[in-house]
Amino acid sequence: MRMWFVCRFCCPAAQSNSNPEWEAKVLEYFKGQLREKESHSWVPSLNDVPLHYLKPNSLVKFRCLVQDMFDPEFYMGVYETVDPSTKANVLRCGKYKDVTECGVDLNSRNTVTAERQTFYCVPIPGESPTVVSACQGKNQARVVPSTSYVPSRQKRSYEEDDDDMDTQPQKQREPHTGGKFGTPHGNGDSKRQETEAPSSQTTAPSDCSSHLDLNFPLPGERGPACLVKVYEGLDSFKLNDTLEIYGILSVNPVLTVLGEEKDPSLLLLNPTESMETPEEQRAHDPPASLVPRLHMLYARPLQHNNPLLPSAPTEDQSAFVSSFLVEMASVRAELLAYLTHVLLGDGLAAEYLLLHLISNVYTRRDVLPLGKFTLNLSGCPLNSYTERLYQIVQQLVPCSYRLSMSLHTMNSMRLVPKKDYVANRLVSGALQLARNTSLFLDETQLEQGQLDSSGVRNITALGNLISWQKVDYDFSYHQMEFPCNINVLVTSEGRSLLPSDCQVPLQPQVTPPNMEEYLTTIHMAQFTSQINKFRVYLSLARTLDYSISDEVTKAVEDDFVDMRKDDPQSVTAEDLHRMLVVARLLSLSLGQTTLSRDGWMRAKHIDMLRRSRTEQQKSLNGNEP
């Protein structure tokens, strides 16, 4: 990758090119270069490299979620400056820049006003520490401290809470491996902390007008937020998209001015800034040392963020999928055995947990999301079992978040994003998550007490998420639906108070005297290569196509009619839908893209076992609904 081209692209000689097609040629050049095999690994990443190691006006990338989309802004696409010594007029380009050159001729007839949009982007919420480490390991870019950018002392970067300034890029430091399963806990050198914050951090973020808030959806998250300037293809992006953005980094010191009256000359690139309130300026123009600007050249939608899989549909990906399909059945058996041990010897619960982990909303029919499979594991041991279970799930999936459903958390935490009209921004909530995130709802933490109005709204939001895979964002005067695709696992002592697609009462076959030691031993017995196979398996199974032949469809319909004849009350249309979902997931878990007669019979069998267990549990707990 010829990195020098970026600097040339931003310099006056290139900007004065009179060819109207020069911009398209530049973009095509970068896209072509990035299509080359392994080329993207040579571009430094804002996710991995501290900001003070990156050169201004250089090409960087950022793996992120679009958290907010600001109103379009005007900027001087073309403007004219006057050389103070020669008095000569020079045409300059304002594209891919935040600040104009000195000596702007305000009366020039050559001035061209253009429009662009700003996205507020944050690192993908709940991204697993193993994903972060793997992405760092794949990046081959080598950087040294930039001498052209030094953050001012009073406007330090997002590492400001570290006791000492780092002297090496993050990817070259030793990882912090605290916790039982190698997951970062507490304060450490890692730029991204474990996504679940202590209880003191579960309160809703304060209003933007009081202090600068980086607006991460999940409490306890750290990392760079970024203001992404988008010039083309605006209709192809939407809120909550996960993207890998390639663009020109801008950290002009002028942008660090915060809370002070702006120089009028700074309004030349965006005259509408004069109409902003102070709160809006704080939200939309944070210091560049905290929130750098990235001028987008190219953005690649992320269908997944598992670095162990090919990132884009290519011939390499097809070959990878074909080779892995051969061993899908064997990997499934190994993963099922692993989950059985984790679930205290309960093979049926392990089967359903595996199916849950590969579930995915593959389409929507009217308002009904097809493919979702929310699982309620009831009868979970108390104390620390559910927390350890989450840590194991976190090791297997790219993105996850554990919501401890304590009374305090439900009454104080903001789950639903809300529009702040004073600051003109969307204040994030914990349910603003990327697609295919695993949301672990720990209902065993819920104690007796009274839910206030905020707690009731949060429970309602979780119910809507589970039932309809949507979150209703709060715009004060109205609510706006945003569809999502989030895997929800509910652990509870009895039957969950939340809806679910499937309840499986846990029946432990072993009772270890020390639960934490037992689970730690099981996890440590797995080699990293084996865990990586599990991660590939779970991500790949979600991406496979699936179909049912007319012949099998007819057989299923006939079978359903026969079941209804035997006992009309015990088998409903809802039961048929659930069994079809289970049959689909069973097929995909074996690498089969069509439903066979044997697959349907297997789905019926495990559903019968589950229903039998549930009825047995109800008879033991007569007061349970």
N, C-alpha and C positions, 0 to 999 in steps of 0.2 A: 504494500500500500504506500503510494508516494504521498507522505503526509505534507510535504512542502506545498502541494497544490492548494491546500486549504488557505494557507497564508497568502498565496498569490491571488486566490479568489477574492480575498478580502482587501487587497491592496488597490490603490487608485488606478494603477495601470490596467488591471483586469476589469475594474468597474466601469471604466470609460469606454469599454468596447461598444461600438455602435451597432453591432449585429443584434437584432431583436431576439434572436434565438439562442443567445449565449447562455441565458439562465437554464433553459431546457437542456442544453448540451452539458452544462456543469452537473445538473442533477442526474442525467443519464450516465455520466462518467462515474459518479460515485456509486450509483446503483449497480452498474456493471462490475465495478471493482469489488463490491461487497458480495456479489454473486459467486465470486471466485472461491474455490474450496479453501476453508480455513482462514479466509481473509478477515472475517469479522473478529477472529481471536486476536488480531494484531492491533485492534482499536482499544485504547484505554477505556475503562468503565468507571463511571461515577459511583457505581455500587461498591467497587473494590478499592479504588485509589483515593486517598485523601485529596481534597481540593487543592491544597497548596503544592501538590506534586504535578498538577496539570497546567499546561501552558495556555494562556488566553488565546483565543482565535484558533485553537487546534481542534481536530476532529476527535470527538468522544462519543460514547454510547451510554445509554441509561435504560435499565430494565425497570419498568414502573407500571403503576396503575394511574389512570386519569381520574384524579379525585375531584376536580372542579374544572369548569370551562367558563372562562371570563367572557365578558362582552367583547365583540370585535373592536379593534383599536386602529386608528389611522397613524401612519408614519410617512416620512418623506422618502418615497421610493427613489426619486432622483432629485438632487438639489445642486446648487451651484455655489462655489466658494470663490473668494477673491484673494489671490496671493498678496500679502501685505507688502512684499518687496517689489514684485514685478507688476502688480495690479492686474495680472492676467486672470481670466475667469476659467475655472476648472470644473467640469461636470463630475459629480460623485454619486455613488449609489448608497442608499441607506438600508438596503436589504441585508439581512443577516447581521445587523448591527443595532446597538441600543442607543448610541450617542453619536451626534453629528460631528463632523470636523469643525475646526474653528473658522471664523470668517465667512459665515453663510450669507449669501446675498438674498435678502428677504424679498427683493423686488424682481428677482429673476423670473422670466417667463418660461424658463425650462424646468421649473419645479413641478414634479409629479407626485401627487399624494396617492398612496396605496393603502391597502387594508390587510391586516393580519389578525389572527386570533391567538390568545394566550391560554394554554392549558396549565393548570396546577397539578403537577405529577409527584407522586410519592413512591417509595419502594413498595413492591408488592406486599400487602399486609400479611403477616403470619408466615412469611417464607421460612422454610426450615433451615436451621443452621447448616445442615449437610448440603442443601442446595447452594447456599451462599459460598461455602467452602469449595464445592465442586466447580462452581462458576469461576471462582478466583483461580483455581488450579488450571482451568482450560484457557484462561486468558494469557496470551504470550507477550502482551505489550510490556515493555520495560520503560519505567519513567524515573526521572530524577527531580529533585525539588526545583520548582520554577523560580527563576530570578526576576521574572517580569511581573509577578503578582505576589504581593505580601499582604495578607489580611491585616487591617488596622487592629490595634490592641483592643480597642473598645468594641469592635465588631468582629469578634472571633468566630471561627467556623463551628460546625456542629460538634466538633470534638472538644468544646470548651470545658466540659466537665471532667476531662482527663486531668490527672494530677500533673503530668509532664507532657510536653510536646513530643509527638512521635518523631523519631529520626529515621524510620524506614516505612515504606508503604505497607499497608495492612496485609497485603498478600504475602509479604516477606517476613511477617512476624509469626511467632509460634502461636498456634490457636489456644484459646482458653478452654479447657475441657473439664469444667466443673460438673457437678451433678452425677446422678447414678448412671445415666445412659449417654454420657458425653455431650449433654446439652448445656449450653452456657447458662449459668445462673448468676444473679447478682451483678455487681459491677466488675468489668474486666476490660481487656484490651479490644475485644470484639466490637466492631462498629454497630452490629445489630444484636440487640439483647434478645433473650427469650421473650416471646410475644405476650406472655401473661405477666402483667405487672403485679406488684404487691397490692394488697387491698387498699392502701392509701392512695393508689393511683387509679382506682376504678371510678372516682367521681368524675362528673362531666367536666371537660375543659372549660376554663373561664372565658369570658367574652374577649374577643380579639382586641377591643379597645383598651384593655387594661395592660396587656403585655403581648409580646410576639409569640404566637402559637403556630408551630409548624403543621398542625392540623392532621396528624396521622390518625387513621381510623381506629387503630388498636392502642391501648395504653401500654406504655413501656417501650414502644418501638423507637429506634434511633436510626439515623442515616440521613442522606441528603434528600431534601425536597428540591424541586426544580420548576422554574417557570419556563415552559416550552413555547416558543414562538412558532406558529404554524402558518405557512404561506399558501399551501396548495392542498387540495383534496379534503377540505374541511368536512364535507358530507360523509366521508368514509370513517370518521371517528365518532365515538359516542362516550358518554360518561361511563366510568368503570371498565373501560377497555384495558387490557394488559398489552403493553407494547415494549418492543426494544427499539429505542429511538437513537438515530445517528444524526449528529448535528454539530454545529460550531459553538464552542463554549465561550460565553461572555461573562467576564467577572470585572467589568470596568469599575474602578474605585468610586466613581461618581454614583453608582447604583447603591452604595452602602449608606448614602444619606437617608436617615430615617428619623422621622419626627421633627425635622427641621424644614423651614420654608425653602422650597426648591428655587433654584436659579431659573429665571424665565427662559434662558437659552435652552434649558433641558426640555422645554415643552415643544421644541421644534419638531422632534420626531413623533410626538404624540400630543397634539394640542388639546385633546379631550381631558388630559390629566388635570387641567385647571378647574374642571367641574367636579372633581372627586372630593369627598369628605375626608377629614383626617383619618378616620377609621378605615375608610376604603384604601387610602394611600398606604396605611400600615399593612393591610392585607395583600394588596396588589403590588406593592413595591418594597418588599423586605430587603434587607442588606444582602448584597451578592455573596458575602462570606457565609451567610446562612443558607440562602436560596439562590444558587447560580442560575443564569439564563442559558438556555440551550436553543439555538436557532435550527429548527428541524430541516434536514436535507432528505431524510428517508426514515420511515417507520415500518417496522415489521410486526404485524399482529402475532401474538404468542398464543398458539392453541394450547400449549402447556409450558411450564417452566421447569421441566425435569431435564437437567443437563446431561443425563445418561442416555437420552433419546435424541435422534436427529431433530434439529429445530425447525426444519421447513420441509414441505413435500418435495422430495427430490428422488432421483434414482437410488441414491444411497439409502434413503429412508425406506423405500420399497424393499430393497435387499435386506435391510436390517430387520424389518417386520417379518419377511418370509423366513429368515433364518431363525428368528426367535419363536415363531409359531410352532416350529418342530418340537421345542422343549416346553411349550406352555403347560401341558398336562403334568409333566414332572415337577416343574416349578410350583404349580398349583398344589400338588400333593405336599411338597416341602413347606410351603407357606401355611397350608391348612394344619399341618402337624405343629408348626410353630405357634399359631394362634390358639390351637387346642391347649397347649401347655400354658399359654398366657391366660386363657379363660378357665384355668384350674381344672383341666381335663374334660371340659364340656365340648364335645365334638360338634353337636348340633348348633350351639351358639357360635362356634368358630366358623362353621359353614355360612351362617347368615352374616357374620361380620365380614367375611371375605367378599360375599356378594354385595354388601353395602359399600365396601371400599372401592368397588369398580363401577358403581352405579353412576348414572349421568343423565341429565335431561337432554334427550336427543332431538326432541321436537315438541311443539305445542299444538294442541287441537282446541281451538277457541281459547278458553282460559285455562284448560287443563294441561299441566306439564307432564309429558310422558317420559317415563324412565326413572323418575325420582324414587328413592327407596330409603326413607327415613327409618332408622332402626332404634327401637327402645329395648335396651338391655336392662331388665328389671332384676331385682334380687341381688344387686351388687353388694359385696362386703363393704362395710364402712371403713373408717380410718383413712388410710392413704392408698387404698387399692385403685380407685378411679383415677387418681393423679398419676400413678405409675402406669396405668393402662393408657392414659393419654400420651405419656412420654414415648411409649412404644409405637402408638399410632403416628405420632409426630415424626418418628424416625423413618416411617414407611411412605409418607405422602409429601408432596412438594410444599403445600401450604396448609396450615391448620391453626386453630385457636381454641383454647379451652375457656369456656365461660362458666365460672363457678357461680351457681344460681343461689347464692346466699341472699337472705332478705335484704341486707345492706346493699349488696351489689345491684339487685333488681330495682331497688328504690332510688339509687343514686346514679347509676351508670346510664349514659345516653347510648342507646342501641341504634336509633333511627337518625340519619342525617337531617339537619335542619337548616333552612335558609336564614342567614343573618342579613337583613335588608340594610342595616346601618353600614356594615362593612362590605356589603354586596358580595358575599361569598357563601359557599355551602359549607357549613360546619359539619365535620365528619362524625360518624357514629360507628359503633363496633360491627354493625351489619353491612357496612360498605366494604364488601370483600370481593376478591377476584373469583372468577368462575372456577369451579372444581375445588374450592377450598373446603377442607374438612372442619366442620364446626362441631365441637365436642361440648355438649350441654351436660354439666354435672349437677344433676338434681339431688344427689345425695347430700349436698351442702345446704339445701333449703330447710330452714328451721321454722318453728311455729312463730307466728307474728302476723302483723297486718301489712298488706301491700298498699302503698299510697297510690295516688293517681298516676305517678310516673311509673311505678312498678306494674300497675295494671296495663298501661300502654306498652311497656316492654314485653310482658307476657303475650299480649295481643299481637305484637309485631313478630314474636317468635312463632306463634301459631300460624300467622299468615305466611311466613317464610316456609314453614314445613308443609302446609297444605297446598299453597299456590306457587311456591318458589318466586315470590315477589316481596319487595319491601316498599312501603308507602312513605316516601320522603315527605317531611313536614315543611310546607311552604307557607305556614301560618294561616293564610286565608283559604288554602286548599291543600290537598294531598296529591302527590304525583307518583304513579306506579313505576317502579323500575324492576324489570324481570331479572332474576338471578339464577344461578346454577350452583347450589351449595349443598354438599353432603352433610346431613345433620345426624349425629349419633347422640342419643339421649341415654345416660346412665342414671338409674334410679333405684331406690330401695324397694318400693312397691311399683304398681303401674304408674306411668308418668302422668302428670296433670296436663301435659302437652299432647297434641295429636301425633300419631305416627302411622307409617304404612305397615309396620310389622312389629309386634312385641314378642320378645323371646325371654322368658324367665331363665335366669342363669341357674344351672344345677351343678355346683362344684363337685368334682369327683375326688379331689384332694383338699386337705385342710392344712396348709403349711403353718408351722408354729411361728415363723417369721416371714410375713408376706413380702416385705421389701427385699429381703435377702433371696427369697425364692424367685421373684421376678428378675432381680439383677442377675442371678445365676443363669436363668433362661436366656436373657438377652446377650450376656457376655459369651455364651456358648456358640453364638452365631458369628461366622466370619464376615468381614466387611464385604467380601465378594458375594456371599450369599444374600446379605441384606440388600446389596445393589441389584441383584437379580429380582428380589421381591419388589423393589421400587420400579424397575423397568416393567415387570409383569403388570402391576397395578395401573400404571400410566398407559401402557399399550392396550390393555383390555378395554379401556374406556374409548379408545379411538377406533375400534373395529366396527365395520358395518355389520348390519344384521337384517335378516329377512325371514319370512315364514312362507313356505310354498302353499299353493291352493290346496294341495292334498292334505298337508298337515293341519291347515286351518279347518278343513272339513272334519278331520278326525277329532280335533279339539272341541269343535261345536257339538259333535255327536256325543262325545264323552261328557260334556257339561250337561247335556239333556238327560243322559242316563243317571248322572249324579243327582240331578234335581228330582228324577222319578223316585229314587231310593229315599231321599229325605229332603223335601222342598225347603224346609226351614233352615237346614244346616249349611246350604251352599247358595250364596247370593251372587249377583253380578259383581259386587265388590270383591268377593273371594276369587272369582274368575280373573278379574283384572290383576289381583295380587299374584296369583299363580302364573299368569302370563309374564309378569315382570320377573318373577323368580326364574321361570324357564328361560327367558332371554338372558338373564345374568349368568345362569348355570352354563348355557351354551358358550357365551363369550369367555367365561372363566376357563373353559377348556380349549379356547382358540377356534371354536366352531362358529361360523357366521350365519348358519341357518339352523332352525329348530328341527330336531329329529323326533320321531315317536318316542325313542328311549329318553330323550331329554325332557319331554313333557311328562312322562311317567315318573321320572326322578323328581321333577318339581312337585308333582302331586304328592309323592311319598314324603318328602321332607316337610311339606306344608301340613300334611296329616300329623306327622310327629310333633310339629310345633303347636298345632291347635290342641292336640291331646295334652301336651304339657301345660298349655295355658289354662285349659279347663281344669286340670288337676290342681293347678296353683289357685284357681278361683275357689275350688271346693275347700282347700286348706285355709284360705283367707276369705271367709264368708262375707266380710265387710268390704271387700275390694270390689269396685264396679266392674 
